[in-house]
């Protein structure tokens, strides 16, 4: 999954199919128990939709951590209890090795839990500088351009200048705070532009092709 980047890693979304992650209710719902259940079952990461404030970002990351003493390193953001027995089995590690890795990256350099926060409204984007500065455990920011374009009054017009302006604002903020930023709709027609703009987490949908069938039909005179 890891390729390159300022933090040592860039990410390609297709890899998440091999390392399962889960998406949960909007950030405002603060549904920590959903994240805990998924992580206890062996998920490697959590995608949190509609993170619109510093408090929601803090809550999302905290839900993916184990508790520790206030005097311990990397205490913030503090967490509540999770179970480890089933997850150790899914990860294929000893219990002690699991605990050494079961924290959020990049806060913990050895951490292997990937927390993705989605920016899907202008309020979240306006709060992103503070969220990035005060919550050092964000794995990546993913732009939800569908809901964002809806709020801006240009639903699903992903190339509209106003939509692109707000998306660029997210990218610029993430660059300033050295946070990985992701694009949810990458294909062969836009991947070069997206990489050039500074996106480092790319989500590319599989392409369905009937080229062999079409050619067969044509050769058989049935096209």
C-alpha positions as a LaTeX table, in Angstrom:
\begin{tabular}{lrrr}
\hline
Residue & $x$ (\AA) & $y$ (\AA) & $z$ (\AA) \\
\hline
Unk1 & 0.00 & 0.00 & 0.00 \\
Unk2 & 2.78 & 2.47 & 0.87 \\
Unk3 & 4.41 & 4.16 & $-2.09$ \\
Unk4 & 6.04 & 7.50 & $-1.26$ \\
Unk5 & 5.43 & 10.90 & 0.31 \\
Unk6 & 6.57 & 13.59 & 2.72 \\
Unk7 & 5.54 & 11.46 & 5.63 \\
Unk8 & 7.05 & 8.38 & 4.07 \\
Unk9 & 3.81 & 7.11 & 2.56 \\
Unk10 & 1.40 & 7.82 & $-0.21$ \\
Unk11 & $-1.73$ & 5.75 & $-0.53$ \\
Unk12 & $-3.76$ & 4.29 & $-3.35$ \\
Unk13 & $-7.38$ & 3.52 & $-2.50$ \\
Unk14 & $-7.47$ & 0.20 & $-4.28$ \\
Unk15 & $-5.18$ & $-1.19$ & $-1.60$ \\
Unk16 & $-7.95$ & $-0.81$ & 0.95 \\
Unk17 & $-9.75$ & $-3.74$ & $-0.65$ \\
Unk18 & $-6.94$ & $-5.93$ & 0.67 \\
Unk19 & $-6.79$ & $-4.15$ & 4.00 \\
Unk20 & $-10.42$ & $-3.62$ & 4.97 \\
Unk21 & $-11.67$ & $-0.31$ & 6.24 \\
Unk22 & $-15.13$ & 0.85 & 7.26 \\
Unk23 & $-17.22$ & 4.00 & 6.81 \\
Unk24 & $-19.56$ & 5.14 & 9.58 \\
Unk25 & $-22.22$ & 7.72 & 10.53 \\
Unk26 & $-21.50$ & 11.41 & 10.12 \\
Unk27 & $-18.97$ & 13.01 & 12.45 \\
Unk28 & $-21.64$ & 15.01 & 14.26 \\
Unk29 & $-23.18$ & 11.76 & 15.53 \\
Unk30 & $-19.94$ & 10.92 & 17.36 \\
Unk31 & $-20.70$ & 7.22 & 17.02 \\
Unk32 & $-17.52$ & 5.90 & 18.60 \\
Unk33 & $-19.02$ & 2.49 & 19.24 \\
Unk34 & $-19.32$ & 1.82 & 15.49 \\
Unk35 & $-15.60$ & 2.35 & 15.04 \\
Unk36 & $-14.76$ & 0.22 & 18.06 \\
Unk37 & $-16.86$ & $-2.67$ & 16.78 \\
Unk38 & $-15.26$ & $-2.57$ & 13.33 \\
Unk39 & $-11.74$ & $-2.35$ & 14.71 \\
Unk40 & $-12.42$ & $-5.17$ & 17.15 \\
Unk41 & $-13.42$ & $-7.30$ & 14.16 \\
Unk42 & $-10.10$ & $-6.65$ & 12.45 \\
Unk43 & $-10.61$ & $-3.58$ & 10.23 \\
Unk44 & $-7.40$ & $-1.71$ & 9.42 \\
Unk45 & $-8.93$ & 1.73 & 9.18 \\
Unk46 & $-12.00$ & 3.91 & 9.57 \\
Unk47 & $-13.47$ & 6.49 & 7.16 \\
Unk48 & $-15.44$ & 9.18 & 9.01 \\
Unk49 & $-17.92$ & 11.12 & 6.80 \\
Unk50 & $-18.90$ & 14.76 & 7.34 \\
Unk51 & $-16.27$ & 15.91 & 9.83 \\
Unk52 & $-17.23$ & 19.54 & 10.31 \\
Unk53 & $-15.40$ & 20.70 & 13.45 \\
Unk54 & $-12.25$ & 20.25 & 15.51 \\
Unk55 & $-14.28$ & 18.45 & 18.15 \\
Unk56 & $-15.60$ & 15.93 & 15.62 \\
Unk57 & $-12.09$ & 15.30 & 14.26 \\
Unk58 & $-10.78$ & 14.74 & 17.78 \\
Unk59 & $-13.64$ & 12.35 & 18.57 \\
Unk60 & $-13.10$ & 10.35 & 15.37 \\
Unk61 & $-9.42$ & 9.75 & 16.02 \\
Unk62 & $-9.93$ & 9.02 & 19.73 \\
Unk63 & $-12.44$ & 6.28 & 18.85 \\
Unk64 & $-9.67$ & 4.38 & 17.05 \\
Unk65 & $-7.17$ & 4.30 & 19.93 \\
Unk66 & $-6.54$ & 2.36 & 23.11 \\
Unk67 & $-6.49$ & 4.23 & 26.44 \\
Unk68 & $-3.24$ & 5.08 & 28.20 \\
Unk69 & $-2.09$ & 7.05 & 31.22 \\
Unk70 & $-1.98$ & 10.82 & 30.92 \\
Unk71 & 1.74 & 10.65 & 31.64 \\
Unk72 & 2.35 & 8.23 & 28.75 \\
Unk73 & 3.81 & 9.38 & 25.42 \\
Unk74 & 1.30 & 10.23 & 22.68 \\
Unk75 & $-1.57$ & 10.52 & 25.18 \\
Unk76 & $-3.62$ & 12.93 & 23.06 \\
Unk77 & $-6.22$ & 12.37 & 21.83 \\
Unk78 & $-7.32$ & 10.19 & 24.77 \\
Unk79 & $-9.29$ & 7.05 & 24.00 \\
Unk80 & $-11.70$ & 4.60 & 25.61 \\
Unk81 & $-11.43$ & 0.83 & 25.93 \\
Unk82 & $-11.53$ & $-1.64$ & 23.04 \\
Unk83 & $-11.17$ & $-5.38$ & 22.93 \\
Unk84 & $-8.17$ & $-7.00$ & 21.31 \\
Unk85 & $-8.72$ & $-10.76$ & 21.40 \\
Unk86 & $-10.45$ & $-11.19$ & 18.01 \\
Unk87 & $-8.44$ & $-8.55$ & 16.27 \\
Unk88 & $-5.13$ & $-10.15$ & 17.26 \\
Unk89 & $-6.30$ & $-13.32$ & 15.50 \\
Unk90 & $-7.25$ & $-11.45$ & 12.32 \\
Unk91 & $-3.98$ & $-9.55$ & 12.19 \\
Unk92 & $-1.97$ & $-12.75$ & 12.60 \\
Unk93 & 0.23 & $-11.31$ & 15.34 \\
Unk94 & 1.08 & $-12.09$ & 18.91 \\
Unk95 & $-0.83$ & $-10.00$ & 21.41 \\
Unk96 & 2.20 & $-7.87$ & 22.29 \\
Unk97 & 3.07 & $-7.29$ & 18.63 \\
Unk98 & $-0.52$ & $-6.31$ & 18.00 \\
Unk99 & $-0.56$ & $-3.72$ & 20.77 \\
Unk100 & 2.69 & $-2.26$ & 19.44 \\
Unk101 & 1.02 & $-1.64$ & 16.07 \\
Unk102 & $-2.61$ & $-1.01$ & 17.00 \\
Unk103 & $-2.40$ & 2.77 & 17.16 \\
Unk104 & $-3.14$ & 5.45 & 14.62 \\
Unk105 & $-0.62$ & 6.47 & 11.99 \\
Unk106 & 1.08 & 8.95 & 11.71 \\
Unk107 & 0.78 & 9.92 & 15.38 \\
Unk108 & 2.48 & 6.63 & 16.17 \\
Unk109 & 5.23 & 5.89 & 13.60 \\
Unk110 & 4.63 & 2.16 & 14.13 \\
Unk111 & 0.86 & 2.52 & 14.02 \\
Unk112 & $-1.10$ & 0.59 & 11.41 \\
Unk113 & $-4.59$ & 2.00 & 11.96 \\
Unk114 & $-5.51$ & 4.46 & 9.21 \\
Unk115 & $-8.06$ & 7.15 & 10.12 \\
Unk116 & $-9.60$ & 9.06 & 7.20 \\
Unk117 & $-11.70$ & 12.17 & 7.79 \\
Unk118 & $-14.01$ & 13.36 & 5.03 \\
Unk119 & $-14.46$ & 17.03 & 4.19 \\
Unk120 & $-17.94$ & 17.31 & 2.69 \\
Unk121 & $-19.12$ & 20.80 & 3.61 \\
Unk122 & $-17.78$ & 24.33 & 3.82 \\
Unk123 & $-17.91$ & 24.37 & 7.62 \\
Unk124 & $-15.56$ & 21.41 & 7.81 \\
Unk125 & $-13.18$ & 22.97 & 5.28 \\
Unk126 & $-13.14$ & 26.24 & 7.22 \\
Unk127 & $-12.31$ & 24.31 & 10.41 \\
Unk128 & $-9.67$ & 22.14 & 8.71 \\
Unk129 & $-6.65$ & 24.33 & 9.57 \\
Unk130 & $-7.47$ & 24.07 & 13.29 \\
Unk131 & $-8.35$ & 20.37 & 13.00 \\
Unk132 & $-5.03$ & 19.63 & 11.28 \\
Unk133 & $-3.04$ & 21.67 & 13.78 \\
Unk134 & $-4.73$ & 20.36 & 16.94 \\
Unk135 & $-5.25$ & 16.72 & 15.92 \\
Unk136 & $-1.92$ & 15.24 & 14.84 \\
Unk137 & $-3.35$ & 11.75 & 14.40 \\
Unk138 & $-5.24$ & 12.28 & 11.13 \\
Unk139 & $-4.17$ & 9.65 & 8.60 \\
Unk140 & $-5.70$ & 11.37 & 5.59 \\
Unk141 & $-8.29$ & 13.92 & 4.55 \\
Unk142 & $-10.69$ & 12.75 & 1.84 \\
Unk143 & $-12.81$ & 15.27 & $-0.06$ \\
Unk144 & $-16.46$ & 14.37 & $-0.46$ \\
Unk145 & $-17.05$ & 16.41 & $-3.59$ \\
Unk146 & $-20.59$ & 15.15 & $-4.12$ \\
Unk147 & $-22.08$ & 16.59 & $-0.94$ \\
Unk148 & $-19.79$ & 19.61 & $-1.16$ \\
Unk149 & $-20.99$ & 20.46 & $-4.66$ \\
Unk150 & $-24.59$ & 20.04 & $-3.48$ \\
Unk151 & $-24.11$ & 22.54 & $-0.68$ \\
Unk152 & $-22.42$ & 25.00 & $-3.03$ \\
Unk153 & $-25.40$ & 24.86 & $-5.38$ \\
Unk154 & $-23.70$ & 22.93 & $-8.18$ \\
Unk155 & $-24.70$ & 19.32 & $-7.47$ \\
Unk156 & $-22.34$ & 16.74 & $-8.99$ \\
Unk157 & $-20.70$ & 19.40 & $-11.18$ \\
Unk158 & $-17.24$ & 18.30 & $-10.13$ \\
Unk159 & $-15.42$ & 20.57 & $-12.58$ \\
Unk160 & $-17.33$ & 23.73 & $-11.68$ \\
Unk161 & $-14.89$ & 26.54 & $-10.73$ \\
Unk162 & $-16.54$ & 27.11 & $-7.34$ \\
Unk163 & $-16.34$ & 23.42 & $-6.44$ \\
Unk164 & $-12.72$ & 23.23 & $-7.58$ \\
Unk165 & $-11.92$ & 26.35 & $-5.54$ \\
Unk166 & $-13.09$ & 24.74 & $-2.30$ \\
Unk167 & $-11.35$ & 21.48 & $-3.14$ \\
Unk168 & $-8.12$ & 23.39 & $-3.78$ \\
Unk169 & $-8.53$ & 25.01 & $-0.39$ \\
Unk170 & $-8.51$ & 21.56 & 1.23 \\
Unk171 & $-5.40$ & 20.56 & $-0.70$ \\
Unk172 & $-3.59$ & 23.76 & 0.25 \\
Unk173 & $-4.44$ & 23.32 & 3.93 \\
Unk174 & $-3.25$ & 19.72 & 3.93 \\
Unk175 & 0.02 & 20.72 & 2.26 \\
Unk176 & 0.61 & 23.40 & 4.90 \\
Unk177 & 0.14 & 20.87 & 7.70 \\
Unk178 & 1.75 & 17.90 & 5.92 \\
Unk179 & $-1.44$ & 15.84 & 5.96 \\
Unk180 & $-2.23$ & 13.33 & 3.22 \\
Unk181 & $-5.15$ & 14.51 & 1.08 \\
Unk182 & $-7.32$ & 12.19 & $-0.99$ \\
Unk183 & $-9.49$ & 12.37 & $-4.10$ \\
Unk184 & $-12.47$ & 9.98 & $-4.33$ \\
Unk185 & $-13.02$ & 9.88 & $-8.10$ \\
Unk186 & $-9.82$ & 9.07 & $-9.96$ \\
Unk187 & $-9.75$ & 7.65 & $-13.48$ \\
Unk188 & $-7.43$ & 7.59 & $-16.47$ \\
Unk189 & $-8.68$ & 10.97 & $-17.69$ \\
Unk190 & $-7.88$ & 12.94 & $-14.52$ \\
Unk191 & $-5.16$ & 11.04 & $-12.65$ \\
Unk192 & $-2.31$ & 13.15 & $-14.05$ \\
Unk193 & $-4.02$ & 16.39 & $-13.04$ \\
Unk194 & $-4.90$ & 15.07 & $-9.60$ \\
Unk195 & $-1.34$ & 13.99 & $-8.87$ \\
Unk196 & $-0.07$ & 17.35 & $-10.12$ \\
Unk197 & $-2.42$ & 19.18 & $-7.77$ \\
Unk198 & $-0.93$ & 17.37 & $-4.78$ \\
Unk199 & $-3.41$ & 14.62 & $-3.97$ \\
Unk200 & $-1.65$ & 11.67 & $-2.33$ \\
Unk201 & $-4.51$ & 9.24 & $-1.56$ \\
Unk202 & $-6.18$ & 8.14 & $-4.78$ \\
Unk203 & $-9.44$ & 6.18 & $-4.96$ \\
Unk204 & $-9.86$ & 4.60 & $-8.37$ \\
Unk205 & $-12.93$ & 2.53 & $-9.15$ \\
Unk206 & $-12.48$ & $-0.70$ & $-11.14$ \\
Unk207 & $-13.27$ & $-0.36$ & $-14.83$ \\
Unk208 & $-15.82$ & $-2.74$ & $-16.35$ \\
Unk209 & $-14.96$ & $-3.76$ & $-19.88$ \\
Unk210 & $-16.73$ & $-5.98$ & $-22.43$ \\
Unk211 & $-14.04$ & $-5.52$ & $-25.09$ \\
Unk212 & $-13.54$ & $-9.27$ & $-25.59$ \\
Unk213 & $-17.29$ & $-9.92$ & $-25.84$ \\
Unk214 & $-17.78$ & $-7.00$ & $-28.25$ \\
Unk215 & $-14.98$ & $-8.26$ & $-30.45$ \\
Unk216 & $-16.34$ & $-11.80$ & $-30.34$ \\
Unk217 & $-19.82$ & $-10.62$ & $-31.35$ \\
Unk218 & $-18.34$ & $-8.63$ & $-34.20$ \\
Unk219 & $-16.26$ & $-11.58$ & $-35.45$ \\
Unk220 & $-19.32$ & $-13.81$ & $-35.25$ \\
Unk221 & $-21.39$ & $-11.35$ & $-37.25$ \\
Unk222 & $-23.72$ & $-10.71$ & $-34.34$ \\
Unk223 & $-22.60$ & $-7.23$ & $-33.34$ \\
\hline
\end{tabular}
